[in-house]
Amino acid sequence: MRSVPATMSETQGTVAFDDVMWKKSVSTPARPTSPSLFARTTKTSVKLRMALAGPSGSGKTYTALTIARALGERVALIDTEHGGASHYADRFDFDTLALTSFHPQEYINALLAAAAEGYQVCIVDSLSHAWMGKDGALELVDRAVQRSHSGNSFAAWREVTPLHRQLVETLLRVPMHVLVTLRSKMEYVLDTDSRGKLVPRKVGMAPVQRDGLEYEFDVVADLDQEHTLVVTKSRLSPLADLVIAKPDWTFGTHVREALRA
């Protein structure tokens, strides 16, 4: 298109442009010719990521097994609790891999193996050992500090953080449902019993893992010594703010239906 020079005229303080030709700009994007990289998301393609936190004896392993039974027939359990889950072998069908080192890479290898062998659900019991157990992240940092002779833990974390992040990414990406248990830091509080006497009660505080880990999960629930489950975070609206006393197999069914809703 040939451009036409503009001329300007001024009449009683008004500026006007004459003989101006405007060029129309078309911004409509072209239709892609190659197949789309995106696929429609459906509920059937969603794999649950759930964390159960609580003090010792609160029922984390049992609850994880009840949920796993509802989610799939083939269940793998990564055991760091010295065979503690075996106490439930007469009530649930699951296969166990016992870890003797809690290095994050050992968890990664176990998760990938479970996925490769076609398990539908994997329970990590518990994930806390990857943080503060033998060969866990905190121990790896201590070793790195000792090697450096500088006492600089910031440099040590630059070495360990990518490995911990790789573990989290593996938890999120494996094509199966993943349930993890987390030990909670324990504290004793004084309660008044029915006779008016003060009695100590053990309560769970923050989970033993890196701060902010709960953001990675679809559902996070706390369990206490009375085996009461409280959902503190949920991307599944039917489970939001749920409180259940002594959750049993019906809770697993409820989780499954919420995942499909």
N, C-alpha and C positions, 0 to 999 in steps of 0.2 A: 504494500500500500504506500502510495506517494505521500510524503508529509507536506503539509501546507504551512508556510510561515505565518505566524500570528502577528496581527497589528494591534496596537493599543491606542485607544482614543479616550479623552478625558472630557466630560461634560459636567459642569457645575459640581465638581468635587467627586464625581462618580467615575470609577475606572471600569472600562468594558473591554473585553477581548473579542475581536472580530475574526472571522474566517479560521476558526480553530476546529480541527478534525480530531476526534478522540478515537483511540484504538481500543477495541474491546478485548479484554483479557479473559481467556477461558481457563478455569482452574480445575475442571472435572478430571479426576484421576483416571488413567487408562485402566481398562480391565486386565487383570493379570492373565497371562497366557499359560503359565505353569501351574501345576496342582498346588493347592493351598497347603501351607505347613501346619495349619491349625485344624484341630478336630473337635467336634461337638462333645462337650463334657456331659456325661450321664452319671446318675447315681450308682449304677452297677460298676462303674470304673473306679470308684473311690475306695481307697484302702485306708483303714482307720489307723491313726497314730494316737495312742492313749498312754498317759502316765498315771500311775497309782503311787501316791506318796504316803508314808506313815511310819510310826515307830515300830520297833520289834514287837511282833505278836498282834499287830492290828488286822492282819488278814489280807495282806497285799497279794501274796502268791495264790492263795485260794480264790480270791476275787478275779485275778487275772485268768486263772484256769476256767472259771465259770463263763467269763466273757469269751474266751478263746473257743470253748466248746460250741458256743452259739454261732461263731463266725466261720468255722470251717471244720472239716473232718480230720485233716492232717495238721497236727500242732507240734512245733519244735519249741524246746525250752533251752535257752542258754543259761547254764547254772553257775553262779558264783557263790552260792550259799552253802557249799559243802553238802550237796545232796538233800537240802531241806525240802525240795519239791517232791521227793520220792515218797513222803508221807501221804501224798494224795494219789499215789499210783493206783490204788484200788477203787478210786472214784472217777478218775479221768484217764483218757488215753492220750499219751503224748510221748515224744521222744526227746531225750536229754543229751546235751553236749556240755560236759563239765570243763570249765576253764581253770587252769592252775596259775596262769599269768593274766593280769587284768590290763595289760597294755592295750591301748585303743585299737591297735592293728589286729589283736586277737579277736576283739569284738567284731571288727569289720570282716575278717575272714569267716567268722562263724555266721554272720548275717548273710553274706554272699553264698556260703555253702547251703544254708537253709533254703534260700531262694532257688539255687541251682537244682536242689533235690525236690523241688515242687511243693514245699510246704505252703499251706494257705495262711497260717498264722504263726508268728514267732513271738515268744515271750522272752524278754531279757530280764533275768531275775538275779542280781539287780544291776542297774546302770550306775549306781553310786560307786561301785568298785573301780570303774574306769576313771573316776575322778580322784579317789583317795585310797584305793587299794594297792596291793603289790603291783608294781610297774605301771600304776595309774598316772594320770596327768601331773598331780602334785609331786609324786616321787620322781617323775621324769624331769620336772623343773629343778628339784633339789640336786639331781645328778648333774644337770647342765650348769648350774651355779658352781658346783664343786670343780667341774672341769675347767671353768673359765678362770678360777682363782681371783676373780674380781668381786664376787659377791653381788653381781648385778643381776637381779632376777628379771628385769625387763628384757634383757637380751635372751634369757632362757625361755621366757614366754613366747618370744618370736619364733623359737624353735618348736615349741610344743603346741601352740595354738593351732597351726594348720593341721596337725594330726588330729586334734580333738574335733576340729571343724569337719574333717573328712569322715569321722565317725558319725557325727550328726547328719551329714549329707547322706551317708549310707542308710541310716535309720529312715530317712525321709524318702529315699528313692527305690528301695527294694520292692518288688511287685508282690507284696503280701501284707496282711494286717500285722502291725507291730504294737505290742503292749510292753511297756517297761515298768518295772517297780523301782522306786527310789526310797532309800532310807531317809528318815527325817531326823534332824538333830533333836535330841530329847531334853526335856526340862521338866522338873517337878514343880507342881503348884499345890497349894493347900486349899482343900475344899472342906466344907462343913457337911458332915454326914447327918443321917436322920436323928441321931442323938445329940446333935449340936457340937460334936467333937471335930477338931481339925484333923484331916487325914491327907497324906500326900497322894497326888495323882500324877501319873506320867503322861505328858502331852508331847505331840510332835510339833516341831517348829519348821524352819526352812529345810527343804530337801537338800541332801548332800549331793550336789552337782554344781556345775558352773552357773552363776547368776544369769537369769534370763532364758534358761533352757526351756521353761514352760511355754514360751512363745512358739516353739516349734511344733507343739502337739495340737491335735484337734480337740482333745478332751483331757482335762487334768482333774483328778479327784484326790481328796485327802481322806485317809482312814484314821480313826483314833482307837484307843485301847478298848472302847466299848463296841468296836466293829461298826461304827456308824460312818457311812460314806457320804461325803459332801462334794458335789461337783463345783469346782471353783472357776473353771473355764470350759466353755463348750462352743464349738462351731456348729454343733448339731442342736438346733433349737429345742427338740423334745427333751434333751438332757440338761438344759441350762438350769442352774441353781437347784438341782435335784438333791434331796437328802433321803438316804435310805438306811434304815437300821438293819444290820446283818444281811447284806446283799447275798442272794442265792442265785440259782440258775435262771430265775425269772428276770433278774437284772441283765444277764447276758442277752436274753431274748429282747429286752427293751433296747439295749444298745444296738443290736442288729437291725431292729425295725427303725430306729432313729437314723441309722446310716442309710437306709433305703427311702426314708420319707421324703 
